[in-house]
Amino acid sequence: MARLGSARLGFIVIIAAEFASASRALYPGGDRFAGLASIVLSPFSAIRACVALSRGLMALDHPVAVASAMCSDETFLVVARRFYFDADRKDERGDIEIFLRSIGRLDDVLQPPRPETVEMRSFCPRCHSQYLKSNGDCVDCQDVAVQPLSARPT
């Protein structure tokens, strides 16, 4: 039993030292005491030390930029489409468009989906749902007009 306690203590010391070192490198001048105390006192916090360290790293970045770096291709396109078509202001959409163009993904975001069947006539540019109707709004997305499957959304 004493060996188990010694091993646990050894692991906590190693994790705490690594956490302090990484915290110092990632957040110079930041408060490390609360995170370090949490790791020493709770094994569950020690297990999630990486999460505690990375939580603030991308807080100031735009979600589309984070998604381009962190998500699968399919998930990135879903996120990028939703932010692009949900942009309230023209300058906000313009900023997203500039970013997507800079990483060569604007065409992928605006690309219509492949028709699920030959009967499909239109699609929602935001969520890519497909419809038999030629015009109207997407059932899932509020106030998003469907586009012909052969057309590129605007």
C-alpha positions in Angstrom: 0.0 0.0 0.0 2.9 2.3 0.8 4.3 1.7 -2.7 1.1 2.7 -4.3 1.0 5.9 -2.3 4.6 6.6 -3.3 3.9 6.0 -6.9 0.8 8.3 -6.8 2.9 11.0 -5.1 5.6 10.6 -7.7 3.1 11.0 -10.5 1.6 14.1 -9.0 5.0 15.7 -8.5 5.9 15.0 -12.2 2.6 16.3 -13.5 2.8 19.4 -11.3 6.3 20.1 -12.5 5.3 19.7 -16.1 2.2 21.8 -15.6 4.2 24.6 -14.0 6.8 24.5 -16.8 4.2 24.5 -19.6 2.1 27.2 -17.8 5.2 29.4 -17.5 5.9 29.0 -21.2 2.3 29.5 -22.4 1.2 32.3 -20.0 4.2 34.3 -18.9 3.3 36.4 -15.9 0.0 34.5 -15.5 -1.3 33.1 -12.2 -0.3 29.4 -11.9 -1.1 28.9 -8.3 -4.8 28.0 -8.7 -4.1 25.5 -11.5 -1.2 24.0 -9.7 -3.1 23.7 -6.4 -6.0 22.0 -8.2 -3.6 19.4 -9.8 -1.9 18.6 -6.5 -5.2 18.2 -4.6 -7.4 16.4 -7.2 -6.4 13.4 -9.3 -9.2 14.4 -11.7 -7.6 17.8 -12.2 -4.2 16.2 -12.8 -5.8 14.0 -15.5 -7.2 17.1 -17.2 -4.1 19.3 -16.9 -3.7 19.6 -20.7 -7.2 20.9 -20.9 -6.5 23.5 -18.2 -3.4 24.6 -20.1 -5.0 24.8 -23.6 -8.3 26.4 -22.5 -7.2 30.0 -23.2 -4.9 29.4 -26.1 -7.4 30.0 -28.8 -9.9 32.2 -27.0 -9.1 35.3 -29.1 -9.1 33.5 -32.4 -12.1 33.3 -34.7 -13.9 30.0 -34.6 -13.5 29.4 -38.3 -9.7 29.8 -38.0 -9.7 27.4 -35.0 -11.8 24.9 -36.9 -9.4 25.0 -39.9 -6.6 24.0 -37.6 -8.3 21.6 -35.3 -11.2 19.9 -37.1 -11.6 17.3 -39.8 -12.2 18.6 -43.3 -15.9 17.7 -43.1 -16.5 19.4 -39.7 -14.5 22.5 -40.8 -16.7 22.9 -43.9 -19.9 22.7 -41.7 -18.5 25.3 -39.2 -17.2 27.6 -42.0 -20.5 27.5 -43.9 -22.6 28.3 -40.8 -20.4 31.2 -39.8 -20.2 32.5 -43.4 -24.0 32.5 -44.0 -24.8 33.6 -40.4 -22.6 36.7 -40.6 -24.9 39.6 -39.8 -22.7 42.4 -41.1 -21.3 42.6 -44.6 -17.8 43.4 -43.2 -17.9 40.3 -40.9 -18.8 38.1 -43.9 -16.0 39.9 -45.8 -13.5 39.0 -43.1 -14.5 35.4 -43.2 -14.3 35.4 -47.0 -10.8 36.9 -46.9 -9.7 34.2 -44.5 -11.2 31.4 -46.5 -9.7 32.7 -49.7 -6.3 33.0 -48.0 -6.3 29.3 -47.0 -7.8 28.3 -50.4 -11.1 27.0 -49.0 -13.7 29.6 -50.2 -14.7 27.6 -53.2 -15.1 24.5 -51.0 -17.5 26.4 -48.6 -19.6 27.8 -51.5 -19.6 24.6 -53.5 -23.1 23.1 -53.9 -23.4 19.5 -52.7 -23.8 16.5 -55.0 -27.5 15.8 -55.5 -28.6 12.9 -53.3 -31.0 11.8 -56.0 -31.8 13.0 -59.5 -35.1 14.5 -58.3 -33.3 17.0 -56.0 -33.7 20.6 -57.3 -32.3 22.8 -54.7 -30.2 23.0 -51.5 -29.6 25.2 -48.5 -26.2 26.9 -48.8 -25.9 27.0 -45.0 -26.6 23.5 -44.0 -26.6 21.7 -47.4 -30.0 20.1 -46.9 -31.5 19.2 -50.3 -35.1 19.8 -51.5 -37.4 18.7 -54.3 -38.8 22.2 -54.4 -37.1 24.8 -56.6 -37.6 27.9 -54.4 -38.5 28.9 -50.9 -36.6 28.8 -47.6 -34.7 26.0 -45.8 -36.8 24.2 -43.3 -34.0 23.9 -40.8 -32.3 27.3 -41.2 -34.3 30.5 -40.6 -34.6 33.0 -43.5 -32.1 31.2 -45.8 -33.4 30.9 -49.3 -32.7 27.6 -51.1 -30.5 27.7 -54.2 -30.7 25.6 -57.4 -28.3 22.7 -57.1 -26.6 23.8 -60.3 -25.9 27.3 -59.0 -23.2 28.6 -56.7 -24.7 30.3 -53.6 -24.3 34.1 -53.2 
